[in-house]
Amino acid sequence: MFDFVIPKGDKGDKGDKGDTGSAIIVDGDKGDITTADSGATWTLNDGVVTDDKVATPASPASGIDSAKLRFLQVGEGAVARDVRSRLGDVFSVTDFGADPTGSVNSTAAFQAAVDHATGSGGGKIHIPAGNYIVAGLVLKSNVWLVGSGSWNTKLWLPNGANTDVIYGEGAYDLFGTGSDQGVVNVGLFDLTIDGNRNNNLSNGQGIALYGREFYFQNLVVTDVRGHGIRTEWARGDSRYGMESCYTNVRVNRTGYHGWLNNGPHDSVTFNLIIIDAGQNGDNTSDGLYIGSRMTGRFIGCHVWNRASAFRHRYALYLEAGGGGNEFIGCHFEGAYNANVGIFCSNNLFDSTCRVYSAWNGVNIYMGGPAATFNDIRAQLGGPGVGRPGVCGVVMGGTGSDWVADNNIDVIANHQTEGVVWFTYSGGNNRVRARGYQTSGVLAFGTPKPTDIVDMSSHGASPARMDNKHQVNFLTASANAAATWTFDAPFATVPNVVFAPSGPGGALPNGIWVSSISETYVTIYNDNPVSVGLFVRADWV
């Protein structure tokens, strides 16, 4: 057996001329070798090999066995490989019969590609540009699906399939179990998943995965009857860490939650956009639902509704029992119940977050058995056009809600129904707010004695509330007492000082505090004339 190297270049005369480029090495023991008059043409069994191409074989259906051809990469130290091995570096769904025109169902072809990649130890599967009909594709560990751009590669659920477009192996046996099993290291890149919701009326998620180490990038999920994306995993570690990373993800028009995210914990999400979640009915589902097993960092996310659509219940919902999430530069708007619902602890919203355009009057609602130790520093905006007046932060709705030990430091404009509702505060909340409004109240309800409140809003009534440093003006009639009931009760008896203001001249008798508690002070005027008093009470 002898091998001939046919270099690219000057006619390839006997393989000894031309530039140094990639070459094809031909096994010489498979038949007579002849040179065409034009040069650089070698006959090999039923195929023709040139320095530029492999000509069509005599029997096209059989093809040319790529194991008979060898490939040599440019560069010193390159080692020749057979072409079959070289082409096998990249799996393509079209190698397994997937139809990019959308004329026939490609699910079997996609599954064959996934199974082949899994059998080869995993890898990337390329999806060329096109529209592919896919239903119930089972994604397995260590497999990444890579399209040709979200505008160019689309996986389309067929009419009446009523199933997920893609789900992880074993996902529906593991959801809700708290298992540490599931798929690991799966990726979806540069493609669109279309759930065809108008023609699938009863069921179907865009993506449903149970496991860890998920990677999404430049991914669009649209028109899904169920949840756009559902992810979940238990608490725990993994070989290279359990964290997932999601970048440039768009979810558009879903029947239920835009993303039901219940893990894996400690994941990072960049530039997530969710539009028109909950389209199966008003106030039924949420844009971004963060489950109790999920803690993560969300950077640059935006959840909203189009004006003509059904309203999601919450743009962001943080489930009871969870917590520890961080939101940076995120916008939440357009929700029916409240833009943000916080039912757990230790979440952080930094000052670059914005919450606005509430559909039914509430920007942030805090409730549940333990809405505690949250740090909220967002900017709060007014209602949607033509919608009811809005409240900034509502602390609970019933006596069973426990909203305590939170730090709230916000810019709050146009919160005409109150910057904060204190009615069900559990105490020990530190509240600081600054803002502007054309009318309405500054607060609703009374802070608990252990709350520390410092709020002001131009145009509100009253314009300022500082429950630890309160001031008032009293008029004490001649030889009579005047009582001031504090605007908000103190945690302990405050220090009280006062200064008379008129009438002119010395007063013949004294003025003193005759009674004081955490909720009021009484001052007695022992003079024959009425006296005005500037009074200040300070909690120390």
C-alpha positions as CSV (number, residue, x, y, z in Angstrom):
1,M,0.0,0.0,0.0
2,F,1.2,3.5,-0.8
3,D,-0.2,6.9,0.0
4,F,-0.3,9.8,-2.4
5,V,-0.5,13.4,-1.1
6,I,-2.3,15.7,-3.5
7,P,-1.4,19.3,-2.4
8,K,-3.4,22.3,-3.4
9,G,-1.7,24.4,-6.0
10,D,-0.2,24.3,-9.4
11,K,-2.1,21.4,-11.1
12,G,-0.9,19.0,-8.4
13,D,1.5,17.4,-10.9
14,K,2.4,14.1,-9.2
15,G,1.8,15.8,-5.9
16,D,5.2,17.5,-5.8
17,K,4.2,21.0,-6.8
18,G,2.0,23.8,-5.5
19,D,1.8,25.7,-2.2
20,T,1.7,24.2,1.2
21,G,-2.0,23.9,2.0
22,S,-4.4,21.3,3.3
23,A,-3.9,18.0,1.4
24,I,-5.9,14.9,0.8
25,I,-3.9,11.6,1.2
26,V,-5.3,8.8,-0.9
27,D,-4.8,5.1,-0.2
28,G,-3.0,3.8,-3.2
29,D,-3.9,0.1,-2.8
30,K,-7.5,0.5,-3.8
31,G,-7.1,0.5,-7.5
32,D,-5.1,1.7,-10.4
33,I,-4.0,5.3,-10.2
34,T,-4.1,7.3,-13.4
35,T,-3.5,11.0,-14.2
36,A,-5.9,12.9,-16.4
37,D,-4.4,15.1,-19.2
38,S,-5.6,18.1,-17.3
39,G,-3.5,17.1,-14.3
40,A,-4.3,16.9,-10.6
41,T,-7.1,14.2,-11.2
42,W,-6.6,10.8,-9.6
43,T,-9.0,7.9,-10.2
44,L,-9.9,5.9,-7.1
45,N,-12.4,3.0,-7.5
46,D,-15.8,4.7,-8.1
47,G,-14.8,8.2,-7.0
48,V,-12.6,10.9,-8.5
49,V,-10.3,12.8,-6.2
50,T,-8.9,16.2,-7.2
51,D,-6.9,18.8,-5.4
52,D,-10.1,20.8,-5.0
53,K,-12.9,18.3,-4.6
54,V,-14.2,14.8,-4.6
55,A,-16.3,14.2,-7.7
56,T,-19.7,12.5,-7.6
57,P,-19.3,8.8,-7.5
58,A,-20.7,6.5,-10.1
59,S,-23.3,5.3,-7.5
60,P,-24.5,8.5,-5.7
61,A,-26.7,6.6,-3.2
62,S,-23.7,4.8,-1.8
63,G,-21.4,7.9,-1.5
64,I,-17.7,7.7,-1.2
65,D,-16.5,6.0,2.0
66,S,-14.9,8.9,3.9
67,A,-12.7,6.4,5.8
68,K,-10.8,5.9,2.4
69,L,-9.8,9.6,2.4
70,R,-7.4,11.3,4.8
71,F,-7.0,14.9,5.9
72,L,-3.9,16.8,6.9
73,Q,-4.3,20.1,8.6
74,V,-2.0,23.1,7.8
75,G,0.8,23.6,10.2
76,E,3.9,22.0,11.5
77,G,3.3,18.9,13.6
78,A,-0.2,18.2,12.0
79,V,-1.1,14.5,11.9
80,A,-3.1,13.0,9.1
81,R,-6.6,11.7,9.9
82,D,-9.2,9.9,7.9
83,V,-11.9,12.3,6.7
84,R,-14.7,10.4,8.5
85,S,-12.9,11.1,11.8
86,R,-12.4,14.7,10.9
87,L,-16.0,15.3,10.0
88,G,-17.1,13.5,13.1
89,D,-15.7,16.3,15.2
90,V,-19.0,18.2,14.7
91,F,-22.4,16.5,14.8
92,S,-25.2,18.0,12.7
93,V,-28.8,17.2,12.9
94,T,-28.9,17.2,9.1
95,D,-26.5,14.3,9.1
96,F,-29.3,12.3,10.7
97,G,-32.0,13.4,8.3
98,A,-33.4,16.6,9.9
99,D,-35.4,18.7,7.5
100,P,-34.6,22.4,7.7
101,T,-37.6,23.3,5.5
102,G,-40.1,22.2,8.1
103,S,-41.9,19.9,5.6
104,V,-41.6,16.8,7.7
105,N,-41.2,16.1,11.4
106,S,-37.6,16.1,12.4
107,T,-37.9,14.8,16.0
108,A,-36.5,11.3,15.2
109,A,-33.5,12.9,13.5
110,F,-32.8,15.2,16.4
111,Q,-33.2,12.4,18.8
112,A,-30.8,10.2,16.8
113,A,-28.2,13.1,16.9
114,V,-28.6,13.5,20.6
115,D,-28.3,9.8,21.2
116,H,-25.3,9.5,19.0
117,A,-23.6,12.4,20.8
118,T,-24.4,10.8,24.1
119,G,-22.9,7.5,23.0
120,S,-19.8,9.3,21.9
121,G,-19.3,10.9,25.4
122,G,-21.3,14.1,24.6
123,G,-20.5,17.1,22.5
124,K,-22.0,19.9,20.4
125,I,-24.7,19.3,17.9
126,H,-24.9,21.9,15.1
127,I,-28.4,22.9,13.9
128,P,-28.1,24.7,10.5
129,A,-30.4,27.6,9.7
130,G,-34.0,26.5,9.1
131,N,-37.3,25.7,10.6
132,Y,-37.5,22.2,12.2
133,I,-40.6,20.4,13.4
134,V,-39.7,18.9,16.8
135,A,-41.9,17.5,19.6
136,G,-40.8,15.9,22.9
137,L,-37.0,15.9,22.2
138,V,-35.3,14.2,25.1
139,L,-32.1,16.2,26.0
140,K,-29.3,14.2,27.7
141,S,-26.2,15.0,29.8
142,N,-23.2,16.6,28.2
143,V,-25.0,17.6,25.0
144,W,-25.2,21.1,23.7
145,L,-27.6,22.1,20.8
146,V,-26.1,25.0,18.8
147,G,-28.1,26.8,16.2
148,S,-27.1,29.4,13.6
149,G,-28.7,32.4,15.4
150,S,-32.1,32.8,17.1
151,W,-33.5,34.5,13.9
152,N,-32.2,31.7,11.7
153,T,-32.7,28.4,13.5
154,K,-36.2,27.6,14.9
155,L,-37.5,24.4,16.5
156,W,-41.3,24.4,16.0
157,L,-43.9,22.3,17.9
158,P,-46.3,20.7,15.4
159,N,-50.0,21.2,15.6
160,G,-51.8,19.2,18.3
161,A,-48.6,17.8,19.9
162,N,-49.5,19.2,23.3
163,T,-46.1,18.3,24.7
164,D,-42.8,20.0,25.5
165,V,-40.6,21.0,22.7
166,I,-37.5,19.9,24.7
167,Y,-37.3,18.2,28.1
168,G,-34.4,16.7,30.0
169,E,-34.1,12.9,30.4
170,G,-36.1,11.8,33.5
171,A,-37.3,15.3,34.3
172,Y,-40.9,14.5,35.0
173,D,-39.9,11.6,37.3
174,L,-37.7,14.1,39.3
175,F,-39.7,17.3,39.5
176,G,-40.7,18.0,43.1
177,T,-38.7,15.1,44.5
178,G,-35.7,17.0,45.8
179,S,-33.4,14.5,44.1
180,D,-29.8,15.3,43.4
181,Q,-30.0,13.4,40.1
182,G,-30.9,14.7,36.7
183,V,-29.1,15.8,33.5
184,V,-25.9,17.7,33.8
185,N,-24.0,20.0,31.5
186,V,-26.6,20.6,28.8
187,G,-26.7,23.7,26.6
188,L,-29.0,25.6,24.2
189,F,-27.4,28.2,22.1
190,D,-28.3,30.5,19.2
191,L,-31.8,29.2,18.4
192,T,-35.5,29.8,18.9
193,I,-38.0,27.4,20.5
194,D,-41.6,28.0,19.3
195,G,-44.4,26.3,21.2
196,N,-47.0,27.1,18.5
197,R,-49.5,27.8,21.3
198,N,-52.4,28.7,19.1
199,N,-52.4,25.1,17.8
200,N,-51.5,23.4,21.0
201,L,-54.3,24.1,23.4
202,S,-53.8,21.9,26.5
203,N,-50.2,21.4,27.4
204,G,-46.5,21.9,26.7
205,Q,-43.5,23.7,28.0
206,G,-40.8,25.2,25.8
207,I,-38.0,23.7,27.9
208,A,-38.2,21.5,31.0
209,L,-35.0,20.5,32.7
210,Y,-34.2,18.8,36.0
211,G,-30.5,18.8,36.9
212,R,-27.6,21.2,37.1
213,E,-25.0,23.0,35.0
214,F,-27.3,24.3,32.4
215,Y,-26.1,26.8,29.8
216,F,-28.4,29.0,27.7
217,Q,-27.1,31.7,25.4
218,N,-28.8,33.8,22.7
219,L,-32.0,31.8,23.2
220,V,-35.6,32.7,22.4
221,V,-38.6,30.8,23.8
222,T,-41.9,32.0,22.3
223,D,-45.6,31.2,22.0
224,V,-45.7,28.4,24.6
225,R,-49.0,27.0,26.0
226,G,-47.4,26.1,29.4
227,H,-44.3,27.5,31.1
228,G,-41.8,29.0,28.7
229,I,-38.9,27.5,30.7
230,R,-39.0,25.2,33.7
231,T,-35.7,24.4,35.6
232,E,-35.2,22.7,38.9
233,W,-32.7,20.9,41.0
234,A,-32.2,20.0,44.7
235,R,-29.7,21.7,47.0
236,G,-26.2,20.3,46.8
237,D,-22.9,20.3,44.9
238,S,-21.8,18.8,41.6
239,R,-18.5,17.7,40.0
240,Y,-17.7,21.2,38.7
241,G,-20.2,23.1,40.7
242,M,-24.0,23.0,40.3
243,E,-24.3,26.6,39.0
244,S,-25.9,27.4,35.7
245,C,-25.3,30.4,33.5
246,Y,-27.9,32.0,31.3
247,T,-27.1,34.9,28.9
248,N,-29.3,36.8,26.5
249,V,-32.5,34.8,27.0
250,R,-35.9,36.1,25.7
251,V,-39.2,34.5,26.7
252,N,-42.3,35.8,24.8
253,R,-46.0,34.9,25.2
254,T,-46.4,32.0,27.5
255,G,-49.6,30.5,29.0
256,Y,-48.3,30.0,32.5
257,H,-45.1,31.3,34.1
258,G,-42.5,32.8,31.7
259,W,-39.8,31.0,33.7
260,L,-40.5,28.7,36.6
261,N,-37.0,28.7,38.1
262,N,-36.5,26.4,41.0
263,G,-32.8,25.8,40.7
264,P,-30.1,24.9,40.4
265,H,-29.1,27.4,43.1
266,D,-26.3,30.0,42.9
267,S,-26.9,30.3,39.1
268,V,-26.3,33.6,37.2
269,T,-28.7,35.2,34.7
270,F,-27.7,38.0,32.4
271,N,-30.0,40.0,30.2
272,L,-33.2,38.1,30.6
273,I,-36.3,39.5,29.0
274,I,-39.8,38.1,29.7
275,I,-42.8,39.6,27.9
276,D,-46.5,38.6,28.2
277,A,-46.3,35.7,30.6
278,G,-49.6,34.3,31.8
279,Q,-51.6,34.5,28.6
280,N,-54.0,31.7,29.6
281,G,-55.8,34.3,31.8
282,D,-55.5,37.5,33.7
283,N,-53.7,37.4,37.1
284,T,-53.0,33.7,36.9
285,S,-49.3,33.3,36.4
286,D,-46.0,35.2,36.9
287,G,-43.3,36.5,34.6
288,L,-40.3,35.2,36.6
289,Y,-41.2,32.7,39.4
290,I,-38.3,32.0,41.7
291,G,-38.9,28.8,43.7
292,S,-37.7,27.9,47.2
293,R,-34.7,25.9,45.9
294,M,-33.4,28.8,43.8
295,T,-30.9,31.4,45.0
296,G,-29.1,33.4,42.3
297,R,-27.9,36.6,40.8
298,F,-30.0,38.4,38.1
299,I,-28.4,41.2,36.2
300,G,-30.1,43.4,33.6
301,C,-33.4,41.6,33.5
302,H,-36.8,43.1,32.3
303,V,-40.2,41.6,32.9
304,W,-43.3,43.3,31.3
305,N,-46.6,43.1,29.5
306,R,-47.8,44.5,26.3
307,A,-50.8,46.9,26.7
308,S,-53.2,44.6,24.9
309,A,-52.2,41.4,26.7
310,F,-53.5,39.5,29.8
311,R,-51.7,40.7,32.9
312,H,-49.2,38.5,34.7
313,R,-50.0,38.2,38.4
314,Y,-46.5,39.3,39.5
315,A,-43.6,40.3,37.2
316,L,-41.3,38.8,39.9
317,Y,-42.5,36.2,42.5
318,L,-40.1,35.0,45.3
319,E,-41.6,31.9,46.8
320,A,-41.9,31.3,50.6
321,G,-39.1,29.2,52.0
322,G,-36.5,30.5,49.5
323,G,-34.5,33.7,49.4
324,G,-31.0,34.9,49.0
325,N,-31.4,36.3,45.5
326,E,-29.7,39.4,44.2
327,F,-31.2,41.8,41.5
328,I,-29.0,44.3,39.8
329,G,-30.2,46.7,37.1
330,C,-33.5,44.9,36.7
331,H,-37.0,46.3,35.7
332,F,-40.3,44.9,36.8
333,E,-43.6,46.3,35.5
334,G,-47.1,45.9,34.3
335,A,-48.4,43.2,36.8
336,Y,-51.9,42.8,38.0
337,N,-51.5,41.9,41.7
338,A,-48.1,43.6,42.3
339,N,-45.0,44.1,40.2
340,V,-42.8,42.3,42.8
341,G,-44.0,39.8,45.4
342,I,-41.5,39.0,48.2
343,F,-42.6,36.0,50.4
344,C,-39.1,35.0,51.7
345,S,-35.9,36.4,53.2
346,N,-32.5,37.8,52.5
347,N,-33.1,39.1,49.0
348,L,-31.3,42.2,47.7
349,F,-32.5,44.8,45.1
350,D,-29.8,47.4,44.4
351,S,-30.5,51.0,43.6
352,T,-30.3,50.5,39.8
353,C,-33.5,48.4,39.9
354,R,-36.8,50.0,38.9
355,V,-40.4,48.9,39.7
356,Y,-43.2,50.8,38.0
357,S,-46.4,50.9,35.9
358,A,-48.3,48.7,38.3
359,W,-51.6,47.6,36.7
360,N,-53.7,47.4,39.8
361,G,-52.1,49.6,42.4
362,V,-49.1,47.9,44.1
363,N,-45.4,48.0,43.2
364,I,-44.0,45.7,45.9
365,Y,-46.0,43.4,48.1
366,M,-44.3,41.7,51.1
367,G,-46.0,38.8,52.9
368,G,-46.0,35.2,53.9
369,P,-44.6,33.6,57.0
370,A,-41.2,35.2,56.8
371,A,-40.6,38.2,54.6
372,T,-37.5,39.2,56.6
373,F,-34.0,40.7,56.2
374,N,-34.6,41.9,52.7
375,D,-32.6,44.8,51.4
376,I,-34.7,46.9,48.9
377,R,-33.0,50.0,47.4
378,A,-35.0,50.3,44.1
379,Q,-36.6,53.3,42.4
380,L,-40.4,53.1,42.5
381,G,-42.5,54.7,39.7
382,G,-46.1,55.6,39.1
383,P,-49.0,53.5,37.7
384,G,-49.7,52.6,34.1
385,V,-51.5,55.1,31.9
386,G,-55.1,55.3,33.0
387,R,-54.7,52.9,35.9
388,P,-55.4,53.3,39.6
389,G,-53.1,55.2,42.0
390,V,-50.2,53.1,43.2
391,C,-48.6,52.2,46.6
392,G,-44.9,51.7,46.9
393,V,-44.4,48.9,49.4
394,V,-47.2,47.0,51.1
395,M,-46.2,45.2,54.3
396,G,-48.5,42.3,54.5
397,G,-52.2,41.8,53.9
398,T,-53.3,39.8,56.9
399,G,-52.3,39.2,60.4
400,S,-50.6,35.9,59.5
401,D,-48.0,37.8,57.4
402,W,-44.7,38.4,59.1
403,V,-42.8,41.3,57.6
404,A,-40.0,42.3,59.9
405,D,-36.3,43.3,60.0
406,N,-36.2,44.6,56.5
407,N,-34.2,47.5,55.1
408,I,-36.1,49.7,52.6
409,D,-34.3,52.7,51.1
410,V,-36.1,53.8,48.0
411,I,-36.7,56.8,45.7
412,A,-40.5,56.8,45.4
413,N,-42.3,59.1,43.0
414,H,-46.1,59.3,42.4
415,Q,-47.0,56.8,45.1
416,T,-50.3,58.5,45.8
417,E,-51.7,55.6,47.8
418,G,-48.8,55.8,50.2
419,V,-45.1,55.1,49.9
420,V,-45.4,52.4,52.5
421,W,-48.4,50.6,54.0
422,F,-47.5,49.8,57.6
423,T,-50.7,48.1,58.8
424,Y,-49.2,44.6,59.1
425,S,-45.6,45.5,59.8
426,G,-44.0,43.0,62.2
427,G,-41.6,45.7,63.5
428,N,-37.8,46.3,63.3
429,N,-38.1,47.5,59.7
430,R,-35.9,50.4,58.7
431,V,-37.6,52.6,56.1
432,R,-36.1,55.6,54.3
433,A,-37.8,57.1,51.3
434,R,-37.6,60.3,49.3
435,G,-39.9,61.3,46.4
436,Y,-42.5,63.6,44.8
437,Q,-46.2,63.3,44.2
438,T,-48.9,65.7,43.2
439,S,-51.4,64.4,45.8
440,G,-52.2,61.6,48.1
441,V,-50.8,60.3,51.4
442,L,-47.3,59.6,52.5
443,A,-48.1,56.4,54.4
444,F,-51.0,54.2,55.2
445,G,-51.3,52.7,58.7
446,T,-49.0,53.3,61.6
447,P,-45.4,52.0,61.9
448,K,-44.7,49.7,64.8
449,P,-42.8,51.2,67.7
450,T,-39.6,49.3,66.7
451,D,-39.8,50.4,63.0
452,I,-37.4,53.2,62.2
453,V,-39.0,55.5,59.6
454,D,-37.6,58.5,57.8
455,M,-39.8,59.5,54.8
456,S,-40.5,62.6,52.8
457,S,-42.4,63.2,49.6
458,H,-43.2,66.7,48.3
459,G,-46.9,67.0,47.7
460,A,-47.9,64.2,50.1
461,S,-50.0,64.7,53.2
462,P,-48.1,64.8,55.5
463,A,-45.0,65.6,53.5
464,R,-42.7,64.1,56.1
465,M,-42.6,61.2,58.6
466,D,-39.8,60.6,61.1
467,N,-41.1,58.4,63.8
468,K,-37.9,58.6,65.9
469,H,-37.7,62.4,65.9
470,Q,-41.2,63.9,66.0
471,V,-42.2,67.6,66.2
472,N,-45.4,69.4,66.8
473,F,-46.9,72.7,67.8
474,L,-49.4,72.7,70.7
475,T,-51.6,75.4,72.2
476,A,-52.0,75.1,76.0
477,S,-54.9,77.1,77.3
478,A,-54.7,79.1,80.6
479,N,-54.3,76.9,83.6
480,A,-54.9,73.8,81.5
481,A,-53.2,70.8,80.0
482,A,-52.5,70.1,76.3
483,T,-51.9,66.5,75.0
484,W,-50.0,65.4,71.9
485,T,-50.6,61.9,70.6
486,F,-47.5,61.0,68.7
487,D,-47.8,60.5,65.0
488,A,-46.2,57.0,65.5
489,P,-45.6,55.3,68.8
490,F,-42.0,55.1,70.2
491,A,-40.4,51.8,71.2
492,T,-39.7,53.3,74.7
493,V,-40.6,56.6,76.4
494,P,-38.9,59.4,74.4
495,N,-37.1,62.5,75.6
496,V,-39.4,65.5,75.2
497,V,-38.4,69.2,75.1
498,F,-40.5,72.2,74.4
499,A,-40.2,76.0,74.0
500,P,-43.0,78.6,74.6
501,S,-44.0,80.9,71.8
502,G,-45.9,83.9,73.0
503,P,-47.4,85.8,74.6
504,G,-44.7,88.4,74.9
505,G,-43.1,89.1,78.3
506,A,-42.2,86.8,81.2
507,L,-44.6,84.2,82.3
508,P,-45.4,84.3,86.0
509,N,-45.7,80.6,86.5
510,G,-44.3,77.3,85.2
511,I,-45.0,74.9,82.3
512,W,-44.2,71.2,82.7
513,V,-44.7,67.7,81.4
514,S,-47.4,66.2,83.5
515,S,-47.6,62.8,81.8
516,I,-45.7,60.9,79.2
517,S,-45.6,57.4,77.6
518,E,-44.6,55.8,74.4
519,T,-47.7,57.1,72.6
520,Y,-48.4,60.6,74.0
521,V,-47.2,63.5,76.1
522,T,-49.3,65.9,78.2
523,I,-48.0,69.4,79.1
524,Y,-49.6,71.5,81.8
525,N,-49.7,75.4,81.5
526,D,-49.9,77.0,85.0
527,N,-50.3,80.5,83.6
528,P,-53.3,82.8,83.4
529,V,-52.8,83.1,79.6
530,S,-52.7,80.6,76.7
531,V,-49.3,79.6,75.6
532,G,-48.1,78.2,72.2
533,L,-45.5,75.4,72.5
534,F,-43.0,74.0,70.0
535,V,-42.6,70.4,71.2
536,R,-40.0,67.8,70.1
537,A,-39.9,64.1,71.1
538,D,-36.7,62.0,70.4
539,W,-36.2,58.3,70.8
540,V,-32.8,57.3,72.1
